[in-house]
Amino acid sequence: MNITAAFIIFIGSMLTCLVMGKTMLFALIIGFFCFFSAACKLGNTPREVGRMAFEGAKETVVVLEILLLIGMITGMWRASGIITFFVYYGIKIITPHLFILVAFLLSALLSYALGTSFGVAGTLGVIFITLAKSGDVNLAIAGGAILSGIYFGDRGSPVSSSAALTAAITHTDLAKNVREMMRSAILPMAICTAAYGVLSYMNPIRHVDNAVMSLLSSQFTLSWWLLLPAALVIVLPLCRVNIKLVMVITIIASFVLAIVIQHIDFVTCLRYMVFGYVCPDAELGKILNGGGMTSMVLVCAILALSCSYSGIFRTTRMLNRVQHIVIRLMHQIGRFPATLVTSTAMVILFCNQTIAAVMTVNMVERAYTLCGRSRTELAIDIENSAIVVAGIIPWSLAAAVCYQVMNVGAYIIPFAFYLFLIPLCWIFTKKFRFK
């Protein structure tokens, strides 16, 4: 099988899984055998191709550890009441003319602490959309503000799976990447805050449903000690503490708080940490259930299999022709704009943030190397293109899942200002960061 046929079958498999609502893992397995066959046709033995794939997958070991730790954090933050604390007091500070702005800022804060877009969309996002519907707030603006906020953390949190993925596939330091991403996010965040502030004043919420507040406070003890794990996630990376150590400390702190404050027994806490939180209240469970180490198993499998492609592509050089096209494009429009075009095409084709990031790196890293550019620059360019673009392509899983859990549609995309401003601002400000 030649490389063209392999890509056609792979893309067809991805689209089939998307239409049928099946996990992308099936398409990745089919793609693996297609590319394996194409590599063999280029003159490599099956054993050599297997070794290439293993070397690519082996590079993900560190990020797989981080992903499993993230799963534990999300389970324990649900069980200890930390997520509920943020939601409850976030709603408490809402005044009619600040609803949209608070929705944006609180989504950004919680997503930075949790490092997940799906987790925040399925908890805070659901609650804010419910409040917006009952309070006659424009759903398109409210949904766009929430989508902007949750991608702030999904892109730049030290406990974000996409940040860990980008660091792994570009062979860069996660902590350094996070610092660079925070610097590049200052201008987009400032513009978003101003824009959502104006829109918030123009679209006030008419009233707040207190039933949600009562339900949250009845199930959890909302102590101010619950701020401790969130503070650790924010402060310790600034002190250059190793990211994995930060996560372990956060898990331990959340575990202790679940036992001491929420009075959950030790064995149940362990179960929540591994298998995810299950709320005793069925209605609240629709919002809070989930997390746990096992929630990351599928993500880990997709990541390892995706990165096995990198080992095959890199060693066989089967993407040389595409890489030459990318190099020519970079000479014409610049490195980051060419990376943005490439990553957008990958998101459109593969409908998946992880696969798009991996494929984009495979196609552009040679050009960065030939230009003498650093891998950190490549990592930030991937974060400012593939990672955020996935949130504004309606059929991308990164966007579709958020729409689904919040019960909104693609009409919120034009108001997700942050996702547009990150690449746009980076085009003009990158020269001041990477000369």
N, C-alpha and C positions, 0 to 999 in steps of 0.2 A: 504494500500500500504506500502511495507517495504522500508527501506532506499536505498537498492540496486536498486530496480525498480525506485525509485524517481530520483536517480542520472542518470540512463540510459535514462529516459525520458527527464530529464533536459539537458543532454549533446546532445541528439538527437535534441532537440529544438534549442539549440545554433548553432549547425552545419547547421540546416535547414535555420535559419535566416541568417547565414553567406553566404550560397550558393545562397539564393534568394535575398540577398542584403537588407534585412529588419532590422529594429532596434532591438537590443538585448532586448529591453523592453518587447517584446512579449514573448521571451523565459524565461525571469525573472518572468513574471506573471504565465506562465505555471509551472515553477519550484517552485514558491511560493505555489501553490495549491498542488503540489506533496509532498513537505516537510511538509506542513500543515497536509496532510493526513497521512504521515508517523509518525508525532509526535502524532497524535490522536491514531494511532494504538499501540503506546507505552504505552497507558493508560491515556493520558491527554485529558481533555475535550476541545472542540472547543474554549470555552471561555478562557481557560488557555493558549492555543496555540496562540490565538489572542493577549493576553496580552504579551506573550513572544516576538512576532513579533513587537508589538508596542514599547516595551522597547528597542529593537534593533534599530528600525527606529528613535526613539526619540534621540538617541545618535548623530545623524547626524545634529541636528538643527544648531549647531554652524557652521559646515562646509557648510551647505546649504546657510547660510547667506554670507559666504565668496565666495562661487561659484557665487551667484547673483551679488556680488560686482565686482568680476572678469569680469563678463559679461558686466557690466557698463563700466569698465575700457577699455576693448577691443573696445567697441563702440566709446567711447570718444577719444581714442588714434588714431583711424582711422580718425574721424571727425576733430580733431584739427591739424592733419598733423604730429604728432609725429613719427608714423611709416614711413611715407614718408621721413621725415627728416633723420632718421637713414639710410634708403635705399639709398637716394640721395647722402649723404656725404660719406657713406660707399663705394659706387661705385666710387666716385670722388678720393678716396685715393688709389685706386687699381693701381698698376704697374704690368706689364706683369708677372713678376716672383713672385708676391705675391697674385695672384688671389685666389688660394685654401685656403691659410692661412687666408686671409681677410674674405673669405666666412665662414670659421669656427669660427673665433673670433667674427665677427659681428652677426652671428646667435646665438652664445652664449650670447652676450651682450643683444640683443633684446629679446631673449627668457627669460633671467633673469628678464628683465624689465616687460615683458608681462606675464610670467609664463605659456605659452602655446606652445606646440609643433605644433599643428595644425595651429594656427594663424600665426606663423612665417613661417612654411612650405608653407602656402598658400599665403604669401606676399613676404618676402625676398627670400624664397626658389625658388619660381616660377621665380623671376627675375634673380637670380644667375644661375639657370639651363638654362634659355633662353640665358644668356650671354655666358655660357659654350658651348652651342651648336653652337652659332654663332662664337665663338672664337676658336673652335677646341680644347677644353680642354677635357681630359678624363672624361666622364660623371660618371663613377663608382666612381672615386676618389672624384670628386666635390660633388656628391650626398652623399657619405659617410661622407665627411667633414661637410656638412650642417646638416645631420641627427645627427651627434655627437654634433654639436653646439646647435641645438634646444632642445636636451635632457638635456643639461646642466641646462637650466632654467626650463624645465618641471619637472626635478627631485628636484632641489634645490632652486627655487625662493620662496621668502616669499609670493608671490601672485599666486603660482602654485596650481591648483586644485588637482593634485596628492599628493602634499605635505600636503595640507589641509586634504585630504582623509586619508592619512596615520596617521596624528596626531589624527584624529577623531576615527579611528578604533583601535588604540593602546592606546588611552586615554593619550596622551602626549602633551607637550607644543610645538606648531608650531615654535615659535621663537627659542627655544632651539634646536629643530631638524634641523632648517635651519643652525644654527651655526655649528653643528656637521657635517652636509653634506658638508658645505664649506671646513671644515678641511680635510675631506676624499676625496675631489675632487682635492686637490692641486697637488698630484702626477700624477693622470691620465691626468689632464689638461696640466701639464708640458710636459709629454710624447707626448700627442696629438699635442701640439704646435710645438714641435721639429719635429715630424713625418710629419705633414702637411706642415711645412716650407720646409723640404727637397723635398717632393712631389710637392710642389708648384713651387719650383725652376726648377724641372725636367719637369714640365708640364705647361709652361707659356701660358697665353692667347694671341692669335694672334692680336685681335683687340676688342674694346668695341663698342657696338651699341649705339650711342648717341641718338637714337630716344626715348629710354626708359627714359633717363635723361630729355629730352625736355618735354615729356608727364607729368612726375612727377612735374617739376617746373612750368608748365603752370597751374596746377590745385590748387596748394597750395603756400602760402607765407611761405617760409622756414626760419623763424626767429630763432635765437639762444635761444630765450626764451623757445622754445619747448623742450629744454633739462631739464627744471625745473622739470616736473613730473617724468621723469626717475631718476633724481638725488634724488628726495624725496623717491622713492621706494628703492633705494640702501642705502641711508644714514640713514633714520629714523629707520629702523629695527636694525641697528647697535647701535642706541641710545636707544634701548629697548623700543621703542614706540609700543603700541599694534597694531597688524597686521591689524585689522579691521579699526582702526583709520587711519593708514597709507593709506589704500585703499580709505577711505572717503576723506582724504586730497588730494590724487592724483586725484580722480574723480573731485573734486571741481576745482583744478588747471587746469586740462584738459578742463573742461567746460568753464572756464573763457577764456583760450587761444583760444578755438574754436570761441568764440564770438568776442574777441578783435582782434585776428590776422587773422583768416579765415573769419570773418564777417558773421558768421552764426547766425541767430536770435535765441532767447531764446527757443521758442517753438520747433523749428527744432532740436536744441541740445537735448532737452528732449526726442524727438522722437528717435533720434539716440542712446541715452543712454539706452532707454528701448527696442527698436525694432531692433537696429543695424544700421550701417552706410550704406547709399546708395550714391555712387559717381555719380555726374552729367554726367561724361564721361563714356560711356558704356565700352570702352576698358579697362580703368583703373579700372572700377568697378569689372571686372573679378578677379582682384587681391585684391582690397581693401575692397570690400563690406563685411559686416558681423559684428559680435560682438553683443553687446547689452544684456540686462538682459534676454530676451526671449530665446537667444541662449543657455542658461544654464538650461532651464526648463527640457529638456529631460535628461540631465546629472544628475540633482537633483533627478528626478524620479528614474533613474537607481541606484543611490547611496542609496536612502532611501529604495528601495526594496531589494537591495543587503544586506544592513545592517540589514534588518528585518530577513534575514536568520540567521545572527549571534545570534540574540536573541533566535531563535528556537534551533540552534545547541548547544549554550552554556547551556541552561537550561535543555534540554532533554538529553544532553551528547550522542547524536546519532553518534558523530564522535570519540568516545572513542577508537575504534579499530584502526582507522587511526592515532590518536594521539600517541598510543602506538608504532606503527611502526615508526613514526617520532622520538620518544624518543630513540628507539633502534638505528636508523640511526645516531642521534646526538652523541651517545656514540661511534660509529664507526668512523665517519669522522669529527665530530665537529658541533657546533651549526650553524654557518653561512653556511658552505657547505651544510648541510642538509636542511636549509631554502632555499638555492639557488636551490637545486634539486626539492624541493616541489613547489616552486613558478614557476619554469620552466614548470613543469608538469601541473600546473594550467593554465598557459598562453596557452600552447599547447592545452589543453582540452577546455577551455572556450573562447579563442580568444579575451579576453577583459582584459585590464589593471586593471580596477576597481574591477571586479569580482575576478580576480586572486589575487589581494592584500587582499581582504576581506576573501577569502577562505584560503589563506596561513596563515593569522593571526589566523583564527579559528583552523587551524591544528597544529600550532607550539606554540601558546602562553602558553598553559599548560606546555609544556616542559621548556620554559623560566622561568615560575613561579616556577616549581619544582627545577630548578637549581639555584634559587635565583637571577636571572638576572633582570636588570631594564627594564622598559617598553621603555625607551629611546633607549636602545640597540636594542630592538625588532623593534622599528620604523626605526632606521637607517639600520638594516639588511633588512627590507622590501624595503626601498628606494633603497638599493644597489643590490636588486635581482629582485623582481616582477616588479618594476617600470621601470627599464632599460631593463630587458629581453624582455618585451613586444615590444620593438622597433626593436628586431632582429629576431622575429618569423614572417615569411612572411605573414601568414594568420591572425595574430593578428590585430585587428582594429587600435591599436596604430601605427603599422607599415604600414598597407595597405592604410590608409587614407593619410599618408604622401607621400607614393609612388604615389598615384593617383593624388593628387593635384600638385605634382612637375613633373608628367609625366615621372617617372623613374620606374625601376623594382627592384626586390630583388637582382640584381647584385651589388647594392651599399652596401649591408650588410657587406661584408668582410672589407670594408674601413671605417666603422663606429667605429673607434677605441675606442672612449670614452665609448660606450656601453659594450665593452668587458673588458676594463681596470678597470672600476669601481668595478665590483665584483672580478676581478682577484687581483687587488691591495688591496682590502679590506680583502681578505683571509690572506694576509701576514702582513698587517699593523693594523688590528683590535686589536690585542693583546696590542698595545701601547696606544689605546684609551679606551678600556674596559677590564681592568685586572680582 
